[in-house]
Each structure stands twice: as C-alpha cells, then as structure tokens.
Amino acid sequence: MTVTDQTGATVCTTPTNADGTFSCTLPATTKAPLVIRATRDDQSLYSTTASAASGITNVTPLTTIVVAQLSPDGNPASLAGAIQTQPDLVTATTIQTQVTELVAALKPLLDALGQGALDVMSGAFTADGTGADKVLDSISVSVLPNGTSANIEVTVKTVPTADGAPPVSIVFNTSAPTPPLPTTAADLTASLATDFPTPTAVAALFQRLTACYALPLTTRVNGSGVIDDNTNATGTASNIAAPACKTLFVNDDPATFFSNGFPVGRDNNNNGSFAGIFRSGATGVVFDRGNVEYARSSAGEYVLSYRSTDRFGGIDNDTIIARNVDGVLKLTGNNYAYRVTLRPYSEDRERINSPAFSSFNTGYNISIDNKLLNSNPVFSKVEVTTPFDALPLTYYPDGNLSFLSISRNGLPGAANLQSTSIVRLAGAFQNPATQGPVSAKETGIYYVQPEYTEAQISEIPNQSVWSVKFFHVNTAIQPIVQTYRTISRAQTLNEIRQLKIAQLTDAQRAEMVAGSSATGRFTFGQASQADPNLIDFSSEGNLDAWTVPLGALAPTSLSAQGSAPPISNVAGARFNDGTSVLSTARKGIIYCARQGQNDLHCDPAVPSQYANGTSVDLFDLWARSSRQVEISKKVVTRALP
C-alpha cells in the first residue's frame, strides 16, 4: 500500500494484513487530497480521499473505477501526479458525484444483495463474503487505460441459464456516462448462485492443494511406476495414495476427474491431468491467490483463477474447475475430450531486420492440440465459432506443428495455412512514420478482414463465449462440440501501448541481427556433441538475452519456430519447440522435440539436437497474466521488403 499526498510526497508505505486491512499514520505535514495504491505483482487497485483526517478509506475494484473517472486521462495511476497541479480534481463533491453515478449503475445488483446503502469509499466491511464484500465477490471489474481514457467493464457472476449463455455486464469509457446494468434486482436475485463459494472455501482449496504437493513423491503416489522421491513416476488415478491428495477431488476419488481428454495420471510423455502429482519437480509447489471467475453451470461448478509457484521460483497463472460440495470445493474436470486453450493475446512483434515494420497486435490465441494417432493427425479440421464473427474460423493440422493452424480462407493445404493459432483482430506499426495496415506487410499471419477498430475491440465482453467443433479423419466419429468462456477480452492496441513488456538486451539484438541479416534465419550445420545444435538464447559470454522492465510480466516460456531441412529444394515442414523458464531467468536453452515419426527437424542420431539444415526464424518470450491474457514478445528474423 502506498499513499501519495497532493505535493507528490509518499506519506505512507505499508503491507496489508492477511485479511486485507491496512493502517497508516500520516505525518503532520500531509496535504490532502490523497491517492492510495495497492499493488501486487502486475495488478494495482486505487482509491482517493479529499481529507487527511483520520478515517476509513477502502481500496477495491469499485474505488479504482472512481479514481479512473477522476483522472484526466482515465488512468488511475495518473491521478497522483495530476493532483499536484490540479488539486480540485479530488474534492468531497467530485468523489461523491462519481460514486453516485456508479452506485446508480449497479443498483439492480446492490438491491438483489441487500446492499442498496453501500458506502463504496469509506464504509467499513470485512473480507468474508458477506455484506459489502459479497458485492465485490459477485462482480468482475476491469479498468484498461488507453492513453487518453480508460475502458471499463463490470460483469456480474450469474449462473448461466444455458451452455454458452452470456453474463450480465456493462461496458463503458471514462469519457462517457456510466450505463446501468441491463437487468432488474428480481432477475439478478434469481440468477445469482445460492452456493457461491466463500473466500474461506476458496483459500482452503488451494491450501489443500499445497498440502498435497508438499508431501514426498512416494507418499503422494504408489505402484510399479514409482521409483523414489527424486524420479518422476507414472501411474493412474488409482495410484494416488495420500488422503491429502485423494480428498481434493469430487467423492474423494481422483478417478472422477476428466479434463481435456485426460484422466488423472501421468504417462511416459508427461500426459495426464494433475501429472504434477507424479513428478518429483512438482514437490513443494504452492497454490494461492484463488479467485472465483464465474459459475460454469447450475450444478455448483465454478471456474477459479489461481497462481502456482514451484520451489525453483517458477510462477504460473491458470484456471481450474471446482464443485461446491456442502461448502467445500472439490476438483472436477471439464469432461471435454480434447485440449483447447483460448485466451486474449497481446503482442509486441519486433522485426529485428526490418525495424520499421515492428508492430503491436491484438487478438486471441486459440491453441488446439494437434492430436496424433500412430503419428497421423486425428482431426481433419476444427471450426471455431467466435463471439464477433458470423463465419467460423477453420483450423487444420500443419506440418510438424504441435497445434492446429488457422486457414486464411477456410480451406486446407499448405498454401492456405498460416502456421499460427492466433487470430489477430488488429495491428499497428510501432513507428508512427510507417504507414498502411500491418496485415498488408505481414501476409504470413492471420488478420480478420476488415480489421477491428479500437471501439469495436473495447465492446467485446470480457466473458465472451466460443464454441469449438472437431471433425475427425475417421468420419465414423461424429463431430464433437466444446464451449469456452474467456475471463478477459483482447486488449485494444492503445491499451497494449501502455503495457511494459520484456525486451531483448542490446547485446542480444546486435548478435541476432549480425547472425541473421544475410538470410533472415539461423540455420544449423552438422550436429555434434562438442558443439551441440541447440537453441542457446543468450548473448555472447552466456549473458542475458532479455530484460524485464519494472511493471512488466516476466516471461515464463521461451519458444521458437522454424523449418525442417529442405528436401529436393522444397522447404521443410514448419515446427515449434519451447521450454519453460523461471520468472527470474533472462536466458534459456531450447532442445529439439519431435512431433511424430514423420518429423525431420531433429537430428536422427541425437534427437535432442537440431538436424543439419534445420532453420529458425522466430522466437517468442511469453507470459500469462492473472487475468489470463497472454503477453508475447516476438522476435522475427525474416526481413520484409
């Protein structure tokens, strides 16, 4: 927690208590108004008060909306600087004007929860899921500055009336009045969950997960696939031995869990749900920061976001499904046959050999596993129905890529496939002097046509619903449909411009330009043990390859794309390889990994190395925010004319 006064002085800095409360003793010289900021990792909440006298000041998503409305550019982070020259921005009257407008917009929800007299800014409450805290637990709020204003969304966590039904929400901009929720108190009373998990129940679930992973491997699991505590094991749900692990699941039975085509377990390829229970490296993982994102069904199933931190310092943000069983959350899968991840995607795409064409891009990453059977694709195609386009997107297997590739025109064939899973809604060159649409230059990646405007992107709901339809090579199998709901929308290009994103070091950029400018790629020679054909992403002397600016998400994945060796002067199939990196890492090594028997990009004698003639032309530093937004720093070596 940081408190800044009207002079710009920091008059208090203190951590919050475990229950979220905080206390500050302000110096006698403190000059109102004040701006309060609560920061954790990449997330910040804000509040303000017109007085430096003793009292209560809440810092919540709702107070953050108020601060955004008071800030001249809509960015709540800007208000502390703005009041130094414009103290009249924050007075008791200006605050109350914004609070009144916000409370009026939320009136149906407040009435449904019996909180019509809610004091947003200074009403005392406890973070226990009751009273004012129940209001906060019942909504999801996003405030996204775009440089001149902020795009705001408030979504109510109602129980869906049908599979794929959209939630109740309002979307608005700080430059316009706040619209009311398009519903009534009676309708919300009927649609709000009666068994909504309490903060205590959510925290308890992730404490129980942590307790399971804290056990030694040989205590967690048993059976013939278990060797010792330091060797990865294999097994099925029946091999989960520890009660602390078994009781995580519905009916205290791991066999009830099935998600993305896998039951609980781990095979030799590390496939399986909760494969970490069988891995030695997962011992000691800590799960925390659980938050209920939305009700998945009327059967008491909820999607929760969370953070995991392994004992090496690796951090990840993900979601999980749990069922409320008599006040206790139990893990349950999505019961889907195939794995798909569908998330908003914000990209800083740097073309090191054509810097004038470096760009920002926004869209969604629809990653569909290229499932194989006997080294052959299982799917003939997959159609994705989006919330913003009447025509479906079509994906096909593409060479040695581990994911399905989007087709530019819905048709199969190498000439039509884009070798990407990402649908880009819009792009803009980073250099203002470079004119024209990015899509006219970046013909190798997919953009919707026409591209979306900033206003159109901002109007896409955070919780938008998508359907994915799988068509099989074996036509005897009927098509299967799976539905998905996002928790954040794609960011506008101006919102992306406000982000801090990992960047190459100057030394790394210079070395990459020197090594790729002639051909637009890095090509491997003959593999050897003395000089292995690996992707060593570090600068000369084993120094750092990237930096992470203050406020940026640290990359947790490093990946590369390229082509297998050409055959008879025909370009080899595209491939992708990657590795996880610690959030503290600033360099990494990628080893070759074959996608199937027909994959030729790895050396046949030393499969972890790249084959003679394999080339690499794209690198990706990737992170995922707690709001499930993928942040990508792409480095492309191919030059554009």
VMD Tcl script that draws the C-alpha trace (Angstrom):
set ca {
  {0.00 0.00 0.00}
  {1.32 3.45 -0.95}
  {-0.30 6.77 -0.01}
  {0.67 9.88 -2.00}
  {-0.40 13.38 -0.97}
  {-1.13 16.49 -3.01}
  {2.53 17.53 -3.10}
  {3.59 14.21 -4.62}
  {5.19 13.02 -1.37}
  {4.83 9.40 -0.36}
  {3.37 9.74 3.14}
  {2.86 6.03 3.87}
  {4.08 2.70 2.59}
  {2.90 -0.45 4.33}
  {1.99 -4.07 3.55}
  {-1.60 -5.16 4.05}
  {-2.52 -7.62 6.74}
  {-3.56 -11.16 5.86}
  {-7.23 -10.12 5.97}
  {-6.64 -7.23 3.55}
  {-6.79 -4.46 6.16}
  {-4.10 -1.81 6.47}
  {-3.29 1.12 8.71}
  {-1.26 4.28 8.09}
  {-0.17 7.03 10.46}
  {0.25 10.11 8.30}
  {2.85 12.81 9.00}
  {1.55 16.15 10.28}
  {2.76 17.74 7.04}
  {0.48 15.56 4.88}
  {-1.50 17.69 2.45}
  {-4.82 16.46 1.03}
  {-6.12 15.21 -1.32}
  {-4.56 11.74 -1.17}
  {-4.26 8.86 -3.64}
  {-3.90 5.31 -2.30}
  {-2.48 2.47 -4.38}
  {-2.43 -1.23 -3.56}
  {-0.02 -3.21 -5.74}
  {0.62 -6.92 -6.06}
  {2.76 -8.08 -8.97}
  {1.19 -6.72 -12.16}
  {-2.12 -5.76 -10.53}
  {-2.95 -2.44 -8.85}
  {-6.05 -1.07 -7.15}
  {-6.59 2.61 -6.34}
  {-8.59 4.86 -4.07}
  {-8.66 8.51 -3.08}
  {-9.83 10.80 -0.32}
  {-10.25 14.56 -0.13}
  {-9.18 14.64 3.52}
  {-6.06 13.74 5.51}
  {-8.09 13.35 8.71}
  {-8.44 10.01 10.48}
  {-10.94 7.63 8.94}
  {-11.54 4.65 6.67}
  {-10.61 4.56 3.01}
  {-11.43 1.42 1.02}
  {-9.24 0.24 -1.85}
  {-11.26 -2.06 -4.13}
  {-12.13 -2.58 -7.79}
  {-15.05 -0.18 -7.33}
  {-12.88 2.60 -5.85}
  {-10.50 2.02 -8.76}
  {-13.35 2.89 -11.15}
  {-13.95 6.10 -9.21}
  {-10.26 7.06 -9.42}
  {-10.21 6.30 -13.17}
  {-13.22 8.59 -13.64}
  {-11.47 11.38 -11.71}
  {-8.16 11.02 -13.55}
  {-7.80 13.38 -16.55}
  {-6.57 10.60 -18.87}
  {-8.65 7.80 -17.35}
  {-5.57 6.07 -15.99}
  {-5.95 5.65 -12.21}
  {-2.14 5.62 -11.94}
  {-2.07 9.20 -13.29}
  {-4.23 10.81 -10.62}
  {-1.43 11.11 -8.03}
  {0.57 13.21 -10.48}
  {-2.42 15.19 -11.71}
  {-3.48 16.48 -8.28}
  {-0.10 18.15 -7.81}
  {-1.16 20.85 -10.28}
  {-4.94 20.28 -10.22}
  {-5.92 19.53 -6.60}
  {-9.57 20.38 -7.37}
  {-9.81 17.12 -9.31}
  {-10.35 15.39 -5.96}
  {-12.82 17.03 -3.59}
  {-15.62 15.59 -1.49}
  {-18.02 16.76 -4.20}
  {-16.17 15.30 -7.21}
  {-15.76 11.97 -5.41}
  {-19.43 11.82 -4.44}
  {-20.53 12.66 -7.99}
  {-18.67 9.63 -9.36}
  {-19.80 7.37 -6.52}
  {-23.43 8.34 -7.06}
  {-23.19 7.53 -10.77}
  {-21.53 4.19 -10.11}
  {-23.98 3.13 -7.40}
  {-26.90 4.05 -9.67}
  {-25.48 1.85 -12.44}
  {-25.11 -1.08 -10.03}
  {-28.50 -0.57 -8.33}
  {-30.08 -3.85 -9.54}
  {-27.18 -5.84 -8.10}
  {-27.00 -3.86 -4.86}
  {-30.74 -4.27 -4.31}
  {-30.57 -8.00 -5.05}
  {-27.82 -8.38 -2.42}
  {-29.48 -6.09 0.14}
  {-26.70 -3.51 -0.21}
  {-28.65 -0.52 -1.50}
  {-26.93 1.74 1.04}
  {-23.40 0.65 0.05}
  {-20.71 3.16 1.04}
  {-18.16 2.50 -1.70}
  {-15.35 4.72 -0.48}
  {-15.38 4.59 3.31}
  {-17.87 2.03 4.58}
  {-16.27 -0.47 6.99}
  {-16.52 -4.12 5.94}
  {-14.77 -7.46 6.40}
  {-13.44 -9.59 3.53}
  {-15.56 -12.59 4.48}
  {-18.03 -12.89 1.62}
  {-20.84 -11.05 3.42}
  {-22.23 -7.53 3.21}
  {-20.21 -5.19 1.03}
  {-17.68 -7.94 0.38}
  {-20.43 -10.05 -1.20}
  {-20.90 -7.26 -3.76}
  {-17.19 -7.41 -4.64}
  {-17.27 -11.22 -4.82}
  {-20.28 -11.05 -7.18}
  {-18.58 -8.94 -9.84}
  {-15.51 -8.89 -12.03}
  {-14.07 -5.46 -12.86}
  {-11.54 -4.42 -15.49}
  {-10.09 -0.91 -15.93}
  {-7.87 -0.63 -19.02}
  {-6.24 2.74 -19.77}
  {-5.68 3.52 -23.45}
  {-3.63 6.72 -23.21}
  {-6.48 9.24 -23.26}
  {-9.23 7.49 -21.30}
  {-9.99 4.07 -19.81}
  {-12.23 1.25 -20.96}
  {-14.17 -0.22 -18.04}
  {-16.26 -3.36 -17.69}
  {-18.29 -4.68 -14.76}
  {-19.52 -8.26 -15.11}
  {-21.93 -9.93 -12.69}
  {-21.11 -13.54 -11.85}
  {-24.54 -15.00 -12.58}
  {-25.29 -18.69 -13.11}
  {-25.63 -19.32 -16.87}
  {-29.16 -20.17 -17.98}
  {-27.79 -22.43 -20.71}
  {-24.47 -23.67 -22.02}
  {-22.79 -20.66 -23.60}
  {-25.22 -18.06 -22.25}
  {-23.53 -14.64 -21.82}
  {-23.36 -13.00 -18.39}
  {-24.84 -9.64 -17.36}
  {-22.33 -6.82 -17.83}
  {-21.83 -3.15 -18.62}
  {-19.04 -1.81 -20.83}
  {-18.24 1.91 -20.84}
  {-15.49 4.50 -21.18}
  {-14.44 7.19 -18.72}
  {-15.23 9.78 -21.39}
  {-18.93 8.83 -21.32}
  {-21.65 8.35 -18.68}
  {-21.82 5.04 -16.82}
  {-24.71 2.93 -18.17}
  {-26.94 0.92 -15.79}
  {-26.84 -2.85 -15.57}
  {-29.34 -4.12 -18.18}
  {-31.37 -6.19 -15.72}
  {-33.58 -5.98 -12.64}
  {-33.00 -6.84 -9.00}
  {-35.58 -9.62 -9.28}
  {-33.84 -11.20 -12.27}
  {-30.46 -10.99 -10.55}
  {-31.85 -12.50 -7.37}
  {-32.97 -15.49 -9.43}
  {-29.69 -15.81 -11.35}
  {-27.10 -15.28 -8.61}
  {-25.70 -18.50 -7.19}
  {-27.03 -19.54 -3.80}
  {-23.93 -21.66 -3.16}
  {-21.31 -19.12 -4.27}
  {-18.01 -20.16 -2.66}
  {-16.90 -18.07 0.29}
  {-13.39 -16.57 0.37}
  {-12.60 -19.05 3.15}
  {-13.64 -22.01 0.99}
  {-11.58 -20.75 -1.95}
  {-8.48 -20.23 0.19}
  {-8.97 -23.66 1.76}
  {-8.99 -25.39 -1.64}
  {-5.60 -24.01 -2.59}
  {-4.20 -24.66 0.88}
  {-5.25 -28.31 0.47}
  {-3.62 -28.44 -2.98}
  {-0.43 -27.04 -1.47}
  {-0.55 -29.64 1.31}
  {-0.82 -32.46 -1.25}
  {2.17 -31.25 -3.27}
  {4.18 -30.68 -0.08}
  {4.26 -34.44 0.51}
  {7.18 -36.53 -0.80}
  {6.51 -38.14 -4.17}
  {6.48 -41.66 -2.71}
  {3.84 -40.55 -0.21}
  {1.65 -38.92 -2.86}
  {1.60 -41.93 -5.21}
  {2.37 -45.64 -5.19}
  {2.59 -48.56 -7.64}
  {5.09 -50.07 -10.06}
  {5.69 -46.72 -11.76}
  {7.15 -45.21 -8.61}
  {10.92 -45.47 -8.06}
  {11.91 -42.89 -5.44}
  {11.22 -39.31 -4.35}
  {13.62 -37.85 -6.91}
  {12.46 -39.72 -10.04}
  {9.32 -38.89 -11.99}
  {6.67 -41.57 -11.65}
  {3.96 -42.87 -13.96}
  {0.55 -44.14 -12.99}
  {-3.19 -43.55 -12.99}
  {-5.78 -42.17 -10.59}
  {-5.69 -45.47 -8.70}
  {-2.06 -44.76 -7.79}
  {-2.91 -41.58 -5.88}
  {-2.23 -42.80 -2.34}
  {-2.15 -39.83 0.03}
  {-5.51 -38.89 1.59}
  {-4.44 -35.23 1.32}
  {-4.39 -35.68 -2.47}
  {-7.35 -38.04 -2.91}
  {-9.72 -35.80 -0.97}
  {-9.07 -32.90 -3.35}
  {-11.46 -34.48 -5.86}
  {-15.21 -35.00 -6.04}
  {-16.24 -38.01 -3.93}
  {-12.64 -38.06 -2.63}
  {-11.84 -40.04 -5.76}
  {-9.32 -38.84 -8.39}
  {-10.96 -41.21 -10.90}
  {-13.95 -38.82 -11.09}
  {-11.77 -36.17 -12.73}
  {-11.51 -35.98 -16.53}
  {-10.35 -32.89 -18.43}
  {-9.10 -32.10 -21.94}
  {-9.00 -35.77 -22.91}
  {-7.08 -37.00 -19.89}
  {-7.95 -38.58 -16.55}
  {-5.73 -38.03 -13.52}
  {-2.34 -39.70 -14.03}
  {0.94 -39.44 -15.89}
  {2.34 -41.44 -18.80}
  {5.89 -41.55 -20.13}
  {5.20 -38.46 -22.26}
  {4.07 -36.45 -19.21}
  {0.45 -36.58 -20.40}
  {-2.34 -36.68 -17.86}
  {-4.41 -34.42 -15.65}
  {-2.56 -33.41 -12.48}
  {0.58 -35.06 -13.86}
  {2.46 -32.90 -11.37}
  {1.38 -35.17 -8.53}
  {3.59 -37.81 -10.19}
  {6.57 -35.52 -10.89}
  {9.41 -35.01 -8.44}
  {9.98 -31.46 -9.66}
  {6.45 -30.51 -8.60}
  {7.08 -31.33 -4.95}
  {6.73 -28.14 -2.96}
  {4.52 -26.23 -5.40}
  {2.49 -23.58 -3.61}
  {-1.01 -22.71 -4.86}
  {-2.57 -19.40 -3.85}
  {-4.43 -16.26 -4.93}
  {-7.58 -18.17 -5.79}
  {-10.47 -16.17 -7.19}
  {-13.89 -17.27 -8.43}
  {-14.21 -16.02 -12.01}
  {-17.66 -17.32 -12.92}
  {-20.24 -20.02 -12.38}
  {-19.80 -22.71 -15.01}
  {-23.14 -24.42 -14.50}
  {-26.15 -24.63 -12.20}
  {-24.62 -27.78 -10.67}
  {-22.43 -25.74 -8.34}
  {-19.38 -25.78 -10.62}
  {-17.14 -22.71 -10.70}
  {-14.09 -21.62 -12.67}
  {-11.35 -20.28 -10.40}
  {-8.13 -18.50 -11.31}
  {-5.02 -19.10 -9.22}
  {-1.26 -18.76 -9.03}
  {1.26 -21.58 -8.61}
  {4.89 -21.16 -7.55}
  {7.31 -24.08 -7.67}
  {10.27 -24.50 -5.34}
  {12.62 -23.17 -8.03}
  {10.74 -19.87 -8.26}
  {8.77 -20.65 -11.41}
  {5.41 -18.85 -11.43}
  {2.31 -19.60 -13.48}
  {-1.26 -18.29 -13.60}
  {-4.04 -20.64 -14.64}
  {-7.65 -21.66 -14.06}
  {-9.31 -24.73 -12.61}
  {-12.86 -26.03 -12.17}
  {-14.23 -26.89 -8.73}
  {-17.62 -28.01 -7.42}
  {-19.11 -26.67 -4.21}
  {-19.98 -29.74 -2.13}
  {-21.64 -28.66 1.12}
  {-19.35 -25.65 1.42}
  {-16.16 -27.50 0.46}
  {-14.67 -27.03 -3.01}
  {-13.77 -30.28 -4.80}
  {-11.89 -30.51 -8.09}
  {-13.78 -31.61 -11.17}
  {-12.73 -31.56 -14.82}
  {-14.41 -30.03 -17.84}
  {-15.15 -33.56 -19.15}
  {-14.01 -32.49 -22.61}
  {-12.40 -34.94 -25.00}
  {-9.80 -32.56 -26.45}
  {-7.46 -29.87 -25.17}
  {-8.03 -26.28 -26.24}
  {-6.79 -23.09 -24.63}
  {-8.48 -19.87 -25.69}
  {-7.08 -16.63 -24.34}
  {-6.68 -12.96 -25.32}
  {-3.35 -12.24 -26.93}
  {-1.27 -9.05 -26.79}
  {1.83 -9.00 -28.98}
  {4.93 -6.84 -29.31}
  {6.25 -8.14 -32.64}
  {9.81 -6.98 -33.29}
  {11.29 -7.45 -36.74}
  {14.99 -7.06 -36.00}
  {15.97 -6.96 -39.69}
  {13.05 -4.70 -40.68}
  {12.59 -2.45 -37.63}
  {10.29 -0.06 -39.47}
  {7.75 -2.88 -39.64}
  {7.80 -3.86 -35.97}
  {4.21 -3.83 -34.73}
  {1.74 -4.20 -31.90}
  {-1.01 -6.75 -32.46}
  {-4.09 -7.88 -30.59}
  {-6.36 -10.87 -30.85}
  {-6.91 -14.32 -29.41}
  {-4.70 -17.38 -29.23}
  {-6.88 -20.41 -29.97}
  {-4.44 -23.24 -29.29}
  {-5.84 -26.62 -30.34}
  {-3.61 -29.64 -29.78}
  {-2.63 -31.44 -32.98}
  {-3.66 -34.81 -31.60}
  {-1.93 -37.77 -33.30}
  {-2.72 -41.44 -33.66}
  {0.15 -43.57 -34.98}
  {1.93 -40.33 -35.96}
  {-1.05 -39.22 -38.07}
  {-3.45 -36.36 -37.24}
  {-6.75 -37.31 -35.65}
  {-8.62 -34.22 -36.86}
  {-9.49 -33.39 -40.45}
  {-10.36 -29.85 -39.37}
  {-11.70 -27.85 -36.43}
  {-14.18 -24.97 -36.70}
  {-14.23 -22.19 -34.10}
  {-17.33 -20.01 -33.75}
  {-16.34 -16.64 -32.28}
  {-18.45 -14.04 -30.45}
  {-17.50 -11.38 -33.01}
  {-17.83 -13.00 -36.46}
  {-20.70 -14.86 -38.08}
  {-18.35 -17.11 -40.07}
  {-16.35 -19.73 -38.19}
  {-12.56 -19.85 -38.19}
  {-11.16 -23.09 -39.58}
  {-8.04 -24.86 -38.29}
  {-6.10 -27.76 -39.83}
  {-3.05 -29.89 -38.99}
  {0.05 -28.15 -40.36}
  {3.34 -29.98 -40.83}
  {5.15 -30.72 -37.58}
  {3.42 -28.05 -35.51}
  {2.09 -29.29 -32.18}
  {-1.01 -27.09 -32.60}
  {-3.54 -26.73 -35.40}
  {-3.01 -23.86 -37.82}
  {-5.62 -21.34 -38.92}
  {-6.58 -21.21 -42.60}
  {-6.72 -17.84 -44.35}
  {-9.77 -18.88 -46.39}
  {-11.23 -21.90 -44.60}
  {-9.53 -24.35 -46.98}
  {-6.81 -26.94 -46.24}
  {-3.41 -27.12 -47.88}
  {-0.03 -25.54 -47.23}
  {-0.82 -22.54 -49.45}
  {-3.80 -21.65 -47.26}
  {-2.45 -22.33 -43.77}
  {-0.84 -19.55 -41.73}
  {1.29 -21.69 -39.37}
  {-0.24 -19.90 -36.39}
  {-3.04 -20.49 -33.91}
  {-3.57 -16.77 -33.36}
  {-6.43 -14.78 -34.84}
  {-5.39 -11.13 -34.86}
  {-8.15 -8.56 -34.72}
  {-5.91 -5.56 -35.47}
  {-2.32 -4.41 -35.75}
  {-0.41 -1.13 -35.81}
  {3.18 -0.30 -36.66}
  {5.20 0.86 -33.68}
  {6.92 3.53 -35.76}
  {4.37 6.32 -36.45}
  {6.19 7.10 -39.69}
  {5.36 3.68 -41.15}
  {2.04 3.97 -42.93}
  {-0.54 1.39 -44.02}
  {-2.07 -1.69 -42.39}
  {0.21 -4.25 -40.77}
  {-1.74 -7.03 -42.46}
  {-0.59 -5.78 -45.88}
  {3.01 -6.47 -44.86}
  {2.54 -9.43 -42.53}
  {0.90 -11.69 -45.10}
  {2.16 -14.81 -43.36}
  {-0.02 -14.34 -40.29}
  {-3.79 -14.16 -39.94}
  {-5.80 -10.96 -39.50}
  {-9.57 -10.70 -39.65}
  {-10.77 -8.59 -42.56}
  {-11.71 -5.89 -42.15}
  {-9.61 -5.35 -39.04}
  {-11.40 -4.27 -35.88}
  {-11.39 -0.67 -34.72}
  {-10.39 0.31 -31.17}
  {-14.05 0.92 -30.32}
  {-15.14 -2.48 -31.67}
  {-12.48 -4.31 -29.65}
  {-13.39 -2.43 -26.45}
  {-17.01 -3.55 -26.85}
  {-16.16 -7.28 -26.85}
  {-17.23 -8.64 -23.44}
  {-14.54 -9.96 -21.12}
  {-16.56 -13.11 -20.65}
  {-17.28 -13.95 -24.26}
  {-18.46 -17.43 -25.25}
  {-16.88 -19.51 -28.02}
  {-17.64 -22.95 -29.46}
  {-15.10 -25.36 -30.97}
  {-16.29 -28.14 -33.30}
  {-13.96 -31.08 -34.02}
  {-14.17 -33.03 -37.29}
  {-12.30 -36.35 -37.40}
  {-10.29 -38.06 -40.12}
  {-12.30 -41.12 -39.16}
  {-15.69 -39.96 -40.42}
  {-17.42 -42.67 -38.41}
  {-16.83 -40.44 -35.38}
  {-19.45 -37.73 -35.14}
  {-18.25 -34.12 -34.75}
  {-17.80 -33.03 -31.13}
  {-18.54 -29.50 -29.85}
  {-16.86 -27.94 -26.80}
  {-17.69 -24.45 -25.47}
  {-15.35 -21.97 -23.77}
  {-15.67 -18.70 -21.89}
  {-12.87 -16.15 -21.58}
  {-12.36 -14.04 -18.45}
  {-10.76 -11.11 -20.29}
  {-11.17 -9.66 -23.77}
  {-8.48 -8.85 -26.29}
  {-6.83 -5.55 -25.44}
  {-7.09 -2.59 -27.76}
  {-3.87 -1.51 -29.49}
  {-3.71 1.67 -27.40}
  {-4.13 -0.42 -24.24}
  {-1.20 -2.57 -25.35}
  {0.89 0.55 -25.90}
  {0.53 1.28 -22.17}
  {1.99 -2.12 -21.19}
  {5.52 -2.81 -20.04}
  {6.82 -5.85 -21.97}
  {10.08 -7.84 -21.81}
  {12.68 -6.70 -24.36}
  {15.90 -8.03 -25.89}
  {19.14 -6.76 -24.41}
  {21.10 -4.52 -26.75}
  {23.83 -7.16 -27.00}
  {21.38 -9.94 -27.86}
  {19.67 -7.85 -30.53}
  {23.00 -6.91 -32.13}
  {24.18 -10.54 -32.21}
  {20.89 -11.76 -33.68}
  {20.98 -9.12 -36.40}
  {24.58 -9.99 -37.25}
  {23.79 -13.70 -37.46}
  {20.54 -13.50 -39.45}
  {20.55 -10.39 -41.62}
  {22.02 -12.14 -44.67}
  {19.49 -14.99 -44.88}
  {16.68 -13.99 -42.50}
  {17.18 -17.11 -40.41}
  {19.59 -19.16 -38.33}
  {20.49 -22.48 -39.98}
  {22.11 -25.39 -38.16}
  {25.07 -27.31 -39.52}
  {26.07 -30.88 -38.70}
  {25.12 -31.90 -35.16}
  {27.88 -32.86 -32.72}
  {28.37 -33.38 -29.01}
  {31.27 -30.89 -28.91}
  {29.20 -28.10 -30.48}
  {25.57 -29.21 -29.97}
  {22.80 -27.99 -32.25}
  {20.65 -26.34 -29.57}
  {18.87 -23.02 -29.49}
  {21.01 -21.18 -26.94}
  {19.10 -17.95 -26.40}
  {21.77 -15.92 -24.60}
  {24.24 -13.26 -25.62}
  {27.97 -13.86 -26.02}
  {29.61 -14.99 -22.82}
  {26.39 -16.62 -21.56}
  {25.00 -13.21 -20.68}
  {21.35 -12.18 -20.51}
  {19.22 -12.26 -23.64}
  {16.28 -10.22 -22.35}
  {15.36 -7.65 -19.75}
  {12.13 -7.22 -17.80}
  {11.17 -3.56 -17.19}
  {9.61 -2.55 -13.88}
  {5.90 -3.38 -14.02}
  {6.25 -5.96 -16.82}
  {5.33 -9.62 -16.58}
  {8.44 -11.79 -16.59}
  {8.38 -14.41 -19.38}
  {7.69 -17.97 -18.21}
  {8.10 -19.61 -21.61}
  {10.68 -19.37 -24.41}
  {9.76 -20.92 -27.76}
  {10.99 -20.93 -31.34}
  {9.59 -21.71 -34.78}
  {11.34 -22.66 -37.97}
  {11.53 -25.18 -40.80}
  {12.86 -28.69 -41.10}
  {15.69 -29.25 -43.64}
  {14.57 -28.75 -47.26}
  {14.05 -31.83 -49.41}
  {14.86 -31.54 -53.13}
  {14.83 -27.75 -52.81}
  {11.35 -27.85 -51.28}
  {11.07 -26.06 -47.94}
  {10.79 -28.34 -44.95}
  {7.69 -28.52 -42.74}
  {7.22 -25.88 -40.05}
  {7.88 -26.85 -36.43}
  {7.71 -25.28 -32.99}
  {9.72 -26.12 -29.86}
  {9.82 -24.48 -26.47}
  {10.81 -24.63 -22.85}
  {9.59 -23.20 -19.56}
  {11.79 -20.58 -17.94}
  {11.80 -19.25 -14.40}
  {10.37 -15.78 -13.94}
  {13.83 -14.80 -12.71}
  {15.56 -16.16 -15.85}
  {16.90 -13.85 -18.53}
  {18.21 -16.53 -20.94}
  {17.31 -20.08 -21.92}
  {18.09 -23.17 -24.00}
  {15.60 -24.99 -26.25}
  {16.11 -28.64 -27.12}
  {14.69 -30.30 -30.22}
  {11.46 -32.29 -29.75}
  {9.90 -34.44 -32.47}
  {6.17 -34.17 -33.06}
  {5.93 -37.61 -34.71}
  {7.75 -40.19 -36.81}
  {7.43 -38.02 -39.91}
  {9.06 -35.03 -38.19}
  {12.56 -34.44 -39.65}
  {13.70 -31.27 -37.88}
  {15.58 -33.17 -35.11}
  {18.87 -34.99 -35.69}
  {18.19 -38.75 -36.15}
  {21.30 -39.76 -34.19}
  {20.96 -37.19 -31.37}
  {17.20 -36.45 -31.16}
  {17.59 -33.63 -28.63}
  {19.65 -31.68 -31.19}
  {18.53 -30.00 -34.39}
  {19.19 -31.66 -37.73}
  {21.67 -30.34 -40.26}
  {19.78 -27.79 -42.39}
  {17.03 -27.03 -39.86}
  {16.44 -23.28 -39.66}
  {14.88 -20.99 -37.05}
  {13.31 -17.63 -37.85}
  {11.02 -16.72 -34.94}
  {11.44 -16.56 -31.16}
  {8.77 -15.92 -28.55}
  {9.09 -14.70 -24.94}
  {5.70 -15.47 -23.43}
  {3.88 -14.78 -20.17}
  {0.31 -15.16 -18.93}
  {-1.26 -12.63 -16.59}
  {-3.51 -13.42 -13.66}
  {-6.37 -12.28 -15.90}
  {-5.39 -14.99 -18.40}
  {-4.09 -12.54 -21.02}
  {-1.13 -13.87 -22.98}
  {1.68 -11.32 -23.35}
  {4.03 -12.17 -26.22}
  {7.33 -10.58 -27.18}
  {8.01 -11.95 -30.66}
  {11.40 -11.61 -32.35}
  {11.26 -12.28 -36.10}
  {14.46 -12.57 -38.14}
  {12.95 -12.64 -41.65}
  {13.14 -9.22 -43.31}
  {10.15 -7.64 -45.01}
  {10.55 -5.78 -48.32}
}
mol new
graphics top color blue
foreach p $ca { graphics top sphere $p radius 0.5 }
foreach p [lrange $ca 0 end-1] q [lrange $ca 1 end] { graphics top cylinder $p $q radius 0.2 }
display resetview
